Amino acid sequence: MTVEGADWARRSLRALWHPCTQMKLHEDDPPLAIARAAGPWLYDFAGRGYLDAVASWWVNLFGHANPRIDAAIAAQMRELSHVMLAGFTHRPAVMLAERLAALAPPGLGHAFFASDGASATEIALKMSFHCWSRRGQRAKSRFARLGGGYHGETVGALGVTDVALFREAYAPLLHEGPVLPSPAARDGADPEAALDVALAALEALLERSAGELAALIVEPLVQGAGGMAMYAPRYLARARELTARHDVHLIADEIMTGFGRTGTMFACEQAAIAPDFLCLSKGITGGYLPLSCVLTTDRVFDTFYADGVAQAFLHSHSYTGNALACAAALAVLDIFEHDGVIAANRERASRWRMLARPLADHPRVRGLRQCGMIIAFEVGAAGPRFARRFASAALARGIVLRPIGDTVYFMPPYTVTDDEFAFLVERTLLAIDAA
């Protein structure tokens, strides 16, 4: 590390409180100071490159310093950077709302913008409860969630998250709701059997408790922070059928799975369903600016359409529909459209599957799996603090990886070349041995 890089790392430890980080651990292992980035690579102050194999926390789709997104933001800066979206409107927000509605499953024609994924979850939860309340069904105030699910770390979002690390410290603040079995098979269980158990539990819950349930919230196809647990679209199709039958909303949290990560623009497409709420964030701006969105239906929107402000949906963010963020998102959608990204990703995912085969031959690797542009596996007999040891070993070998417990995953930008992906696999194998 250069003197300049070391100085920024030292100052960071004094001035910044890093997210989800035990700051004391950085006393002997300071954070890496990044000077610049280009494509899928991050560069430190010495000019050394690191392949960003987790897309900077799952947000970067088309590489850092992407010229088309850069240009869109720069052009928007010359016109309008921001205006409040209460009593005013602007072209980028309207265009983005229209384009998202056209891309999403049918019927999701109303966009409510916010700034991050957890905020999108909060909006969907509040909107669902308030919708039922407006219809005179105030008893419908609880939310069912899946075991191992993750939906954010604000108090409302944490209430429907089922990852103990995040929940336990704040348990007294949280409203409890029913936890259903995950449809994802774990520890070598039969996938179809796990899915059947999960569906039977959901059906039984709805039969006895639909009158008090506002919604079921799910991460479609892949439970991210729960260990990249993957399951088949059949669960989503049946869950949509059951929730509709029992008059319970379905919230699809596609904050991580949206924008092509699972092989389709939105994971829900693979089950041919339309939820009542679709939560989007992360890749929506290509990793450039904070933005999130909840798409919902005419039925929900019309419930709040009344004469009094008290009957409106009462939620706001100062930077709702920020013009620069919307311009970045529109540039991202242009890239999807003009470059045929979804079709290209399917071919790329097939090549990645072949390039990842050496991982399956490693004696410590378990459960190698893939869903579109996500590849994950467990490292057997990993031992305590494996995630930290492995992340350090990977960084020393020029790759950025952040295991979830003993689960290692690849979620790089879509612009990674086959040679770069092969480099990622090679260096991952070395990091496994070193850790």
C-alpha positions in Angstrom: 0.0 0.0 0.0 1.3 3.5 -0.9 1.8 6.2 1.7 -1.3 8.0 0.2 -3.4 4.9 0.3 -2.3 4.1 3.9 -3.2 7.7 4.9 -6.7 7.5 3.5 -7.2 4.1 5.2 -6.0 5.5 8.5 -8.3 8.6 8.2 -11.2 6.4 7.2 -10.9 4.5 10.5 -11.1 7.8 12.5 -13.8 9.5 10.5 -16.0 6.8 9.0 -18.2 4.2 10.6 -18.3 1.5 8.0 -21.5 -0.6 7.4 -21.9 -4.0 8.9 -18.3 -3.8 10.1 -16.7 -4.5 13.5 -14.4 -1.5 13.4 -11.9 -2.9 15.9 -11.0 -5.7 13.4 -9.6 -3.0 11.1 -6.9 -2.0 13.6 -4.6 -4.6 12.2 -6.2 -5.0 8.8 -7.3 -1.5 7.5 -9.8 -1.2 4.7 -8.4 -1.0 1.2 -8.3 2.5 -0.1 -9.6 2.6 -3.7 -8.4 5.4 -6.0 -10.3 4.8 -9.1 -12.3 2.1 -11.0 -12.8 1.1 -14.7 -14.9 -1.7 -16.1 -15.0 -4.6 -13.6 -11.8 -3.5 -11.9 -11.0 -1.4 -8.8 -7.6 0.1 -8.4 -5.7 1.1 -5.3 -3.4 4.1 -4.9 -0.4 1.9 -6.1 -2.3 1.1 -9.3 -2.9 -2.5 -8.4 -6.2 -3.9 -9.9 -8.8 -6.0 -8.1 -11.6 -7.8 -10.0 -14.9 -6.6 -8.5 -16.5 -10.1 -8.3 -19.4 -8.9 -6.1 -20.3 -5.9 -8.2 -19.7 -3.5 -5.3 -22.4 -5.1 -3.2 -24.5 -6.4 -6.1 -25.1 -3.0 -7.7 -22.7 -2.6 -10.7 -24.1 -4.1 -13.9 -22.1 -2.6 -16.7 -18.8 -1.8 -15.2 -17.3 1.2 -13.4 -16.9 4.5 -15.4 -19.3 3.3 -18.0 -19.2 6.0 -20.7 -22.9 5.8 -21.6 -24.0 6.2 -18.0 -21.4 8.9 -17.4 -22.7 10.8 -20.4 -26.4 10.5 -19.3 -25.6 11.9 -15.8 -23.5 14.7 -17.2 -26.2 15.7 -19.6 -28.9 15.7 -16.9 -26.7 17.8 -14.6 -26.8 20.6 -17.2 -30.6 20.6 -17.1 -31.9 19.6 -13.7 -30.1 17.9 -10.8 -33.1 17.6 -8.4 -36.5 19.0 -7.6 -38.9 17.7 -4.9 -41.4 15.3 -6.3 -44.3 16.7 -4.2 -46.2 19.2 -6.2 -43.6 19.0 -9.0 -42.5 16.5 -11.6 -39.9 16.1 -14.2 -39.1 14.2 -17.4 -36.6 11.6 -16.2 -38.9 10.4 -13.3 -41.9 10.1 -15.6 -39.9 8.4 -18.3 -38.4 5.9 -15.9 -41.7 5.1 -14.3 -43.3 4.4 -17.7 -40.4 2.3 -18.9 -40.3 0.2 -15.7 -44.0 -0.4 -16.0 -43.6 -1.6 -19.6 -40.8 -4.0 -18.6 -42.4 -5.4 -15.4 -45.0 -8.1 -15.2 -48.4 -7.0 -16.3 -50.5 -4.6 -14.2 -47.7 -2.9 -12.2 -48.3 0.5 -13.6 -47.6 2.8 -10.7 -44.0 3.7 -9.5 -43.1 5.0 -6.0 -39.5 6.0 -5.9 -37.2 6.0 -2.9 -33.4 5.9 -2.3 -32.4 2.3 -1.3 -33.6 -1.3 -1.1 -34.6 -1.2 2.6 -36.7 1.9 1.9 -38.5 0.0 -0.9 -39.3 -2.8 1.5 -40.6 -0.3 4.0 -42.8 1.3 1.3 -44.3 -2.0 0.2 -45.1 -3.0 3.8 -46.7 0.3 4.7 -48.6 0.5 1.4 -49.9 -3.1 1.9 -51.1 -2.5 5.5 -52.5 1.0 4.7 -54.3 -0.4 1.6 -56.1 -3.0 3.7 -56.8 -0.4 6.4 -58.4 1.9 3.8 -60.7 -1.0 2.8 -61.8 -1.5 6.4 -59.6 -4.5 7.1 -57.3 -3.2 9.8 -56.8 -6.7 11.2 -54.6 -7.5 8.2 -51.5 -6.1 9.8 -49.0 -9.0 9.9 -46.5 -10.1 7.3 -45.4 -13.6 6.5 -41.8 -14.2 5.6 -39.5 -17.1 4.5 -36.9 -18.7 6.6 -33.5 -17.3 5.7 -35.0 -14.3 3.9 -33.4 -10.9 3.9 -35.2 -7.6 3.0 -33.1 -4.8 4.6 -32.0 -3.5 7.9 -34.4 -0.6 8.7 -36.8 -1.5 11.5 -39.7 -2.4 9.2 -37.6 -4.3 6.7 -35.7 -6.1 9.5 -39.1 -7.2 10.9 -39.5 -9.4 7.7 -35.9 -10.5 7.6 -34.9 -13.9 9.0 -31.1 -13.6 9.4 -30.2 -13.9 13.0 -27.1 -11.8 12.8 -29.1 -8.7 11.8 -32.2 -9.4 13.9 -31.0 -10.3 17.3 -29.6 -7.0 18.5 -32.8 -5.2 17.6 -35.4 -7.8 18.4 -37.3 -5.7 21.0 -38.0 -3.1 18.2 -39.4 -5.6 15.7 -43.0 -6.7 15.0 -43.1 -10.5 14.8 -44.8 -12.3 12.0 -45.0 -16.0 10.9 -41.8 -17.5 9.5 -42.4 -20.1 6.7 -40.1 -22.8 5.6 -37.8 -21.7 2.8 -38.5 -23.4 -0.6 -34.7 -23.6 -1.1 -33.1 -27.0 -0.4 -30.2 -26.8 2.0 -27.5 -29.2 3.1 -28.1 -31.6 0.2 -31.8 -31.9 0.7 -34.1 -32.9 -2.2 -35.1 -29.7 -4.0 -38.6 -30.8 -4.9 -39.3 -32.1 -1.4 -38.2 -28.9 0.1 -40.4 -27.0 -2.2 -43.4 -29.2 -1.5 -42.9 -28.7 2.3 -42.7 -25.0 1.9 -45.9 -24.8 -0.2 -47.8 -27.0 2.2 -46.8 -24.7 5.1 -47.8 -21.6 3.1 -51.2 -23.1 2.2 -51.9 -24.1 5.9 -50.9 -20.7 7.1 -53.2 -18.9 4.6 -56.1 -21.3 5.5 -56.0 -20.4 9.1 -54.6 -16.8 9.2 -55.4 -15.0 6.0 -57.7 -12.6 7.9 -54.7 -11.1 9.8 -52.1 -11.3 7.0 -51.4 -8.2 4.9 -48.8 -9.8 2.7 -46.3 -12.5 2.0 -42.8 -11.2 1.1 -40.3 -13.3 -0.8 -37.0 -13.0 -2.7 -37.8 -14.6 -6.0 -35.6 -17.6 -6.9 -32.5 -16.6 -4.9 -32.3 -15.8 -1.2 -29.2 -13.6 -1.2 -28.0 -12.7 2.2 -29.4 -16.1 3.4 -26.6 -17.8 1.6 -27.5 -17.6 -2.1 -30.1 -20.3 -1.5 -31.9 -21.0 -4.8 -35.2 -22.5 -5.6 -37.4 -23.3 -8.6 -40.1 -20.9 -10.1 -42.8 -23.4 -9.1 -42.9 -22.0 -5.6 -43.6 -18.5 -6.9 -46.4 -19.6 -9.2 -48.2 -21.5 -6.5 -47.6 -18.8 -3.9 -49.2 -16.3 -6.3 -52.2 -18.6 -6.7 -52.6 -19.1 -3.0 -52.2 -15.5 -1.9 -54.6 -14.3 -4.6 -57.2 -16.9 -3.5 -56.9 -15.8 0.2 -56.8 -12.1 -0.5 -53.2 -11.6 0.8 -50.8 -9.4 -1.0 -47.6 -10.8 -2.6 -44.5 -8.6 -2.3 -41.7 -9.6 -4.6 -38.4 -8.3 -3.3 -36.3 -8.1 -6.5 -33.8 -5.6 -5.1 -31.0 -8.1 -5.8 -32.6 -10.4 -8.4 -33.9 -7.7 -10.7 -32.3 -6.3 -13.8 -31.1 -9.6 -15.3 -29.3 -11.3 -12.4 -31.4 -14.5 -12.7 -31.5 -14.8 -16.5 -34.6 -12.7 -17.1 -35.1 -9.0 -16.5 -37.1 -9.9 -13.4 -37.1 -13.2 -11.7 -40.9 -13.2 -11.4 -41.0 -13.7 -15.2 -39.7 -17.2 -14.9 -42.9 -18.1 -13.0 -45.1 -16.0 -15.3 -46.6 -14.2 -12.3 -47.3 -10.5 -11.4 -47.0 -9.7 -7.7 -49.0 -6.9 -6.0 -45.7 -5.1 -5.2 -42.4 -5.3 -7.0 -39.4 -3.9 -5.1 -36.4 -2.7 -7.1 -33.0 -1.2 -6.3 -29.3 -2.1 -6.5 -28.7 -2.5 -10.3 -31.4 0.0 -11.2 -28.7 2.8 -11.8 -25.9 0.5 -12.7 -24.2 1.1 -9.4 -23.9 4.9 -9.9 -26.5 6.6 -7.6 -28.9 5.6 -4.8 -32.4 4.8 -6.1 -35.2 2.3 -5.4 -38.7 1.8 -6.7 -41.9 0.0 -5.7 -44.2 -0.8 -8.6 -47.8 -1.6 -7.8 -51.2 -2.1 -9.3 -54.3 0.0 -10.2 -56.2 -1.7 -7.4 -53.7 -0.6 -4.7 -53.3 2.9 -6.3 -57.0 3.5 -6.5 -57.5 2.6 -2.8 -55.6 5.8 -1.9 -57.3 8.0 -4.5 -59.5 10.3 -2.5 -60.2 13.9 -1.6 -58.3 14.2 1.7 -54.6 14.2 2.3 -55.1 11.9 5.2 -56.3 9.3 2.8 -53.1 9.5 0.7 -50.2 7.1 1.1 -48.2 8.9 3.7 -44.5 8.3 2.9 -41.8 10.5 1.5 -38.1 10.9 0.9 -36.4 14.2 0.2 -34.6 12.8 -2.8 -37.5 10.8 -4.2 -37.2 10.5 -8.0 -33.9 12.4 -8.1 -33.3 13.5 -11.7 -29.7 12.4 -11.8 -30.5 8.9 -10.5 -33.4 8.6 -12.9 -31.1 9.6 -15.8 -28.6 7.0 -14.8 -31.4 4.4 -14.6 -32.7 5.4 -18.0 -29.2 4.9 -19.4 -29.1 1.4 -17.8 -32.4 0.5 -19.5 -31.0 1.8 -22.8 -28.0 -0.5 -22.5 -30.3 -3.4 -21.8 -32.4 -2.6 -24.9 -29.7 -1.7 -27.4 -27.1 -4.3 -26.4 -29.6 -7.2 -26.1 -28.2 -7.8 -22.6 -30.7 -10.5 -21.5 -30.0 -12.8 -24.4 -26.2 -12.1 -24.2 -26.3 -12.9 -20.5 -27.9 -16.3 -21.1 -25.0 -17.2 -23.4 -22.5 -15.7 -20.9 -24.1 -17.7 -18.0 -23.6 -20.9 -20.0 -19.9 -20.1 -20.6 -19.5 -19.2 -16.9 -20.9 -22.6 -16.0 -18.2 -24.3 -18.0 -15.5 -22.0 -16.8 -16.5 -22.7 -13.1 -16.2 -26.5 -13.5 -12.7 -26.6 -11.8 -14.4 -25.4 -8.6 -16.5 -28.6 -8.4 -13.3 -30.6 -8.4 -11.9 -29.0 -5.4 -12.2 -31.3 -2.3 -13.5 -28.5 -0.1 -16.2 -27.2 -2.4 -19.8 -28.2 -1.8 -23.1 -27.4 -3.5 -21.8 -25.6 -6.6 -24.9 -24.0 -8.1 -26.0 -21.2 -10.5 -29.0 -19.1 -11.2 -28.4 -16.9 -14.3 -25.5 -14.5 -13.4 -25.1 -15.8 -9.9 -22.8 -18.7 -9.0 -22.4 -19.9 -5.4 -20.9 -22.7 -3.4 -20.0 -23.7 0.2 -16.5 -24.4 1.5 -16.5 -27.5 3.7 -14.8 -27.5 7.1 -14.3 -23.8 6.8 -13.7 -23.2 10.5 -14.3 -20.0 12.5 -14.0 -16.6 10.9 -13.6 -18.2 7.5 -15.4 -15.4 5.7 -12.8 -12.8 6.9 -9.8 -15.1 6.2 -11.1 -15.9 2.7 -11.9 -12.3 1.8 -8.3 -11.3 2.8 -6.8 -14.2 0.9 -8.9 -13.3 -2.2 -7.9 -9.6 -2.0 -4.2 -10.6 -1.8 -4.8 -12.5 -5.1 -6.5 -9.6 -6.9 -10.2 -10.5 -6.5 -12.9 -8.9 -4.4 -15.1 -11.6 -2.8 -17.2 -11.3 0.4 -18.4 -14.8 1.6 -21.7 -15.1 3.6 -20.6 -17.5 6.3 -19.0 -20.4 4.4 -20.9 -19.5 1.2 -18.7 -18.0 -1.5 -20.5 -16.4 -4.4 -19.7 -14.7 -7.7 -21.9 -11.8 -8.8 -19.6 -9.7 -11.1 -20.6 -7.0 -13.5 -22.1 -8.3 -16.8 -19.1 -6.9 -18.7 -16.6 -9.4 -17.3 -14.9 -11.2 -20.2 -14.4 -15.0 -20.3 -10.7 -14.5 -19.6 -11.5 -12.3 -16.5 -14.0 -14.9 -15.3 -11.4 -17.7 -15.7 -9.0 -15.5 -13.7 -11.6 -15.2 -11.0 -12.0 -19.0 -10.8 -8.3 -19.6 -10.8 -7.7 -17.1 -8.0 -10.7 -18.3 -6.0 -9.2 -21.8 -5.9 -5.9 -20.4 -4.6 -7.8 -18.3 -2.0 -9.7 -21.4 -0.8 -6.4 -23.2 -0.2 -4.9 -20.2 1.5 -7.8 -19.6 3.8 
